[in-house]
Amino acid sequence: MRKSQNFVPFLSVLWAMSLLALGSWWLYLILKFSKEGLPSSTIEQKRIYNMITWEGGTFLVLLILLSATLISYFLKDQKKTKALQAFFAGLTHELKTPLASMRLQAEVLKDVIDKESPDTDRVRKLSGRMIEDVMNLETQMDKILQLSRLERGGTLNITNVSLSALLSKLIEQFGEGIEISTDLPKDSYVIQADEFALELIFKNLFENTRIHSKKKKVNITLSGDEKVIVRYDDEGAEFAGDFNKLSKLFYKHNSARGSGIGLYLVSQMMTLMNGKLRTFLGANKGLLFELHFKKGDAHAH
């Protein structure tokens, strides 16, 4: 996206220069032949005619190509603008929903606490929902900040990270409302990664499970020889979108929920960490995710 934006000014200048060159050339020819007239020799006339035809044709083809390219970039920019409008409309809904929920729960919580004998179970339930809503807000804000950072050409801080230890912590912190089973080995895998990026990646995957998986169950497996592979299977709903557009910015496939930037961020951050996001269709036609990491130095860690 940034590359196309960088090419537009260059192409615009090239298009304007080509127009100026073509106009100057034809003006020169008009002035020259208006003063001198065409040569009487048929051979000279034919040579001049061929020169004008080839040079004029070359300029014309160049102008057509440049015009088509500029129109293409303009249409892409229009499409991007519409996608941004849809993104901000969806984002507004994504932010307002937990805020409204938090306000309602806070009011109910206040009423429950004000009673002479507060219902502790209900207080615990309401406070748990509020914590979940706050976490959802945090995730949305983190995604927006990281998207802005990446689109400005930001980089990640790649270090040696103990994947098993970090994954255990992330599951405990952000796995609320999901039944997660893992086979984390005793000998921790060490990978080259950015800890904040890893946190955002798994928060996105957990959020994806909450939205799209009916069972709310996740199976996370780790394997590795030359590289470390994390397989994430939540038996999600049958995928009904365009598989080739997955991980594209603002693509939300068959769901009206979400911001459309989660998988895009995961893919981009994995690339910046010298890794890869791979997506498959499972037995029930739901999505399976594999995160491929570059192995780190266990001794350095």
C-alpha positions as CSV (number, residue, x, y, z in Angstrom):
1,M,0.0,0.0,0.0
2,R,2.8,2.4,0.9
3,K,4.7,1.5,-2.3
4,S,1.7,2.4,-4.6
5,Q,1.4,5.7,-2.8
6,N,5.1,6.4,-3.4
7,F,4.8,5.6,-7.1
8,V,1.8,8.0,-7.8
9,P,3.8,11.3,-7.6
10,F,6.6,9.9,-9.7
11,L,4.1,8.7,-12.4
12,S,2.3,12.0,-12.3
13,V,5.5,13.9,-12.9
14,L,6.5,11.5,-15.7
15,W,3.1,11.8,-17.3
16,A,3.3,15.6,-17.2
17,M,6.9,15.6,-18.6
18,S,5.8,13.3,-21.4
19,L,3.0,15.6,-22.4
20,L,5.3,18.6,-22.3
21,A,7.9,16.8,-24.4
22,L,5.3,15.7,-27.0
23,G,3.8,19.2,-27.2
24,S,7.2,20.8,-27.5
25,W,8.2,18.3,-30.2
26,W,5.1,18.9,-32.3
27,L,5.4,22.7,-31.8
28,Y,9.0,22.5,-33.1
29,L,7.9,20.5,-36.2
30,I,5.0,22.9,-36.9
31,L,7.3,26.0,-36.6
32,K,10.1,24.4,-38.7
33,F,7.9,23.3,-41.6
34,S,5.9,26.5,-41.6
35,K,9.1,28.4,-42.2
36,E,11.0,26.1,-44.4
37,G,8.2,24.1,-46.0
38,L,8.4,20.4,-46.8
39,P,11.4,19.3,-48.9
40,S,10.7,18.7,-52.6
41,S,12.3,15.3,-52.6
42,T,9.9,12.4,-52.3
43,I,12.5,10.3,-50.4
44,E,13.0,13.2,-47.9
45,Q,9.3,13.6,-47.4
46,K,8.9,9.9,-46.8
47,R,11.8,9.9,-44.3
48,I,10.2,12.8,-42.4
49,Y,6.8,11.1,-42.5
50,N,8.3,7.9,-41.0
51,M,10.2,9.8,-38.3
52,I,7.1,11.7,-37.3
53,T,5.0,8.5,-37.3
54,W,7.4,6.5,-35.2
55,E,8.3,9.2,-32.7
56,G,4.7,10.4,-32.4
57,G,3.5,6.8,-32.0
58,T,6.1,6.1,-29.3
59,F,5.0,9.2,-27.4
60,L,1.4,8.2,-27.8
61,V,1.9,4.7,-26.5
62,L,3.9,6.0,-23.6
63,L,1.0,8.4,-22.7
64,I,-1.5,5.7,-23.0
65,L,0.5,3.4,-20.7
66,L,1.1,6.2,-18.1
67,S,-2.6,7.2,-18.3
68,A,-3.7,3.6,-17.7
69,T,-1.3,3.2,-14.8
70,L,-2.5,6.4,-13.2
71,I,-6.1,5.4,-13.6
72,S,-5.4,2.0,-12.1
73,Y,-3.8,3.7,-9.1
74,F,-6.7,6.1,-8.8
75,L,-9.2,3.2,-8.8
76,K,-7.1,1.4,-6.1
77,D,-7.0,4.6,-4.1
78,Q,-10.8,4.9,-4.4
79,K,-11.2,1.3,-3.3
80,K,-8.9,1.9,-0.3
81,T,-10.8,5.0,0.7
82,K,-14.1,3.0,0.7
83,A,-12.4,0.3,2.7
84,L,-11.1,2.8,5.2
85,Q,-14.6,4.3,5.6
86,A,-16.0,0.8,6.2
87,F,-13.1,0.1,8.6
88,F,-13.8,3.2,10.7
89,A,-17.5,2.6,10.7
90,G,-16.9,-1.0,11.9
91,L,-14.2,0.2,14.4
92,T,-16.7,2.7,15.9
93,H,-19.1,-0.1,16.5
94,E,-16.4,-2.4,17.9
95,L,-15.4,0.3,20.4
96,K,-18.8,1.5,21.3
97,T,-20.2,-2.0,22.0
98,P,-17.8,-2.8,24.9
99,L,-18.0,0.7,26.3
100,A,-21.8,0.6,26.4
101,S,-21.6,-2.9,28.0
102,M,-19.1,-1.7,30.6
103,R,-21.4,1.3,31.5
104,L,-24.4,-0.9,31.8
105,Q,-22.6,-3.5,33.9
106,A,-21.0,-0.8,36.1
107,E,-24.5,0.6,36.8
108,V,-25.9,-2.9,37.7
109,L,-22.8,-3.6,39.8
110,K,-23.4,-0.3,41.7
111,D,-27.0,-1.3,42.4
112,V,-25.9,-4.8,43.6
113,I,-23.2,-3.4,45.9
114,D,-25.5,-0.8,47.4
115,K,-27.8,-3.5,48.7
116,E,-27.5,-4.6,52.3
117,S,-26.5,-8.1,51.3
118,P,-24.7,-8.0,48.0
119,D,-24.8,-11.1,45.8
120,T,-21.1,-12.0,45.6
121,D,-21.6,-14.4,42.8
122,R,-23.3,-11.8,40.7
123,V,-20.6,-9.2,41.6
124,R,-18.0,-11.7,40.5
125,K,-19.8,-12.4,37.2
126,L,-20.3,-8.7,36.4
127,S,-16.7,-7.7,37.2
128,G,-15.5,-10.6,35.1
129,R,-17.5,-9.3,32.1
130,M,-16.1,-5.8,32.6
131,I,-12.6,-7.2,32.7
132,E,-13.3,-9.0,29.4
133,D,-14.7,-5.8,27.8
134,V,-11.6,-3.9,28.9
135,M,-9.4,-6.5,27.4
136,N,-11.4,-6.3,24.1
137,L,-10.8,-2.5,24.1
138,E,-7.1,-3.0,24.8
139,T,-6.8,-5.4,21.9
140,Q,-8.6,-3.1,19.5
141,M,-6.3,-0.1,20.5
142,D,-3.2,-2.3,20.3
143,K,-4.2,-3.4,16.8
144,I,-4.8,0.2,15.6
145,L,-1.5,1.4,17.1
146,Q,0.5,-1.5,15.6
147,L,-1.2,-1.0,12.2
148,S,-0.3,2.7,12.2
149,R,3.3,1.8,13.2
150,L,3.7,-0.8,10.4
151,E,2.2,1.4,7.8
152,R,4.7,4.1,8.7
153,G,7.5,1.6,8.1
154,G,8.1,0.7,11.7
155,T,10.3,-2.3,12.8
156,L,10.1,-4.9,15.6
157,N,12.6,-5.6,18.3
158,I,13.7,-9.1,17.5
159,T,15.2,-11.0,20.5
160,N,15.5,-14.6,21.8
161,V,12.1,-15.5,23.4
162,S,11.1,-18.6,25.3
163,L,8.0,-19.5,23.5
164,S,6.6,-22.0,26.0
165,A,6.9,-19.7,28.9
166,L,5.5,-16.7,27.0
167,L,2.6,-18.7,25.6
168,S,1.7,-20.0,29.1
169,K,1.5,-16.5,30.4
170,L,-0.6,-15.2,27.4
171,I,-3.1,-18.1,27.8
172,E,-3.5,-17.2,31.5
173,Q,-3.9,-13.5,30.8
174,F,-6.0,-13.4,27.6
175,G,-7.6,-16.9,27.3
176,E,-10.6,-15.9,29.3
177,G,-13.8,-17.6,28.0
178,I,-11.9,-20.1,25.8
179,E,-11.1,-23.7,26.7
180,I,-7.4,-24.0,25.6
181,S,-5.5,-27.3,25.5
182,T,-1.8,-27.3,24.8
183,D,1.1,-29.7,24.7
184,L,3.8,-27.3,25.8
185,P,7.1,-29.2,26.2
186,K,9.2,-29.1,29.3
187,D,12.2,-28.0,27.3
188,S,11.1,-24.6,26.1
189,Y,11.4,-23.6,22.4
190,V,13.5,-20.5,22.0
191,I,12.5,-18.4,18.9
192,Q,13.5,-15.1,17.4
193,A,10.6,-12.8,17.9
194,D,9.3,-9.5,19.3
195,E,7.4,-10.1,22.6
196,F,4.8,-7.4,22.1
197,A,4.2,-8.7,18.5
198,L,3.7,-12.2,19.9
199,E,1.3,-11.0,22.5
200,L,-0.8,-9.1,19.9
201,I,-0.7,-12.2,17.5
202,F,-2.2,-14.5,20.1
203,K,-4.7,-11.9,21.4
204,N,-5.9,-11.7,17.8
205,L,-6.1,-15.4,17.4
206,F,-8.0,-15.7,20.8
207,E,-10.4,-12.9,19.6
208,N,-10.9,-14.7,16.3
209,T,-11.9,-17.8,18.2
210,R,-14.4,-15.9,20.4
211,I,-16.0,-14.4,17.3
212,H,-16.0,-17.4,14.9
213,S,-15.8,-20.6,16.9
214,K,-19.1,-22.0,18.3
215,K,-17.3,-24.5,20.6
216,K,-14.9,-21.9,22.0
217,K,-12.2,-24.6,22.2
218,V,-8.6,-24.3,21.0
219,N,-5.9,-26.9,20.6
220,I,-2.3,-25.4,20.4
221,T,0.5,-27.7,19.5
222,L,4.2,-27.0,19.1
223,S,6.8,-28.7,17.0
224,G,10.2,-27.9,15.6
225,D,13.3,-29.1,14.0
226,E,14.9,-26.5,11.8
227,K,12.1,-24.0,12.7
228,V,9.5,-23.8,15.4
229,I,5.8,-24.3,14.3
230,V,2.8,-23.4,16.4
231,R,-0.4,-25.0,15.1
232,Y,-3.6,-23.2,16.2
233,D,-6.9,-25.2,15.7
234,D,-10.1,-23.9,17.2
235,E,-12.6,-25.9,15.0
236,G,-14.0,-22.6,13.8
237,A,-17.2,-22.2,11.7
238,E,-17.1,-23.3,8.1
239,F,-15.2,-20.7,6.0
240,A,-17.4,-19.1,3.3
241,G,-15.2,-16.3,2.1
242,D,-12.4,-15.9,-0.5
243,F,-9.5,-18.0,0.8
244,N,-7.0,-16.0,-1.4
245,K,-8.0,-12.7,0.3
246,L,-7.2,-13.9,3.8
247,S,-4.6,-11.8,5.5
248,K,-5.5,-8.8,3.2
249,L,-6.0,-5.5,4.9
250,F,-9.7,-4.8,5.9
251,Y,-10.9,-8.2,4.6
252,K,-13.5,-9.7,6.9
253,H,-14.7,-12.6,4.7
254,N,-18.1,-14.0,6.0
255,S,-18.4,-12.0,9.2
256,A,-19.9,-8.6,9.9
257,R,-18.0,-8.4,13.1
258,G,-14.3,-7.5,13.6
259,S,-12.2,-4.8,12.1
260,G,-10.6,-6.7,9.2
261,I,-7.1,-6.0,10.3
262,G,-6.3,-8.9,12.7
263,L,-5.0,-11.5,10.3
264,Y,-3.3,-8.8,8.2
265,L,-1.4,-7.7,11.3
266,V,-0.5,-11.3,12.2
267,S,0.8,-11.9,8.7
268,Q,2.8,-8.7,8.6
269,M,4.4,-9.2,12.0
270,M,5.3,-12.8,11.3
271,T,7.1,-11.6,8.1
272,L,9.0,-8.9,10.1
273,M,10.1,-11.6,12.5
274,N,11.5,-13.7,9.6
275,G,8.6,-16.1,10.0
276,K,5.4,-17.0,8.2
277,L,1.7,-17.3,8.8
278,R,0.1,-20.3,6.9
279,T,-3.6,-20.9,6.7
280,F,-5.4,-24.2,5.9
281,L,-8.9,-25.5,5.8
282,G,-9.6,-28.2,8.4
283,A,-11.8,-31.2,8.2
284,N,-14.9,-29.2,9.0
285,K,-13.9,-26.5,6.5
286,G,-12.9,-24.2,9.3
287,L,-9.6,-22.3,9.3
288,L,-6.4,-23.7,10.8
289,F,-3.4,-21.5,11.5
290,E,0.3,-22.3,11.5
291,L,2.9,-19.8,12.8
292,H,6.4,-20.6,11.5
293,F,9.2,-19.1,13.7
294,K,12.9,-18.9,13.2
295,K,14.7,-20.8,16.0
296,G,16.6,-18.6,18.5
297,D,19.8,-19.2,20.5
298,A,18.8,-21.1,23.6
299,H,22.1,-20.4,25.3
300,A,21.8,-16.6,24.6
301,H,18.4,-16.6,26.2
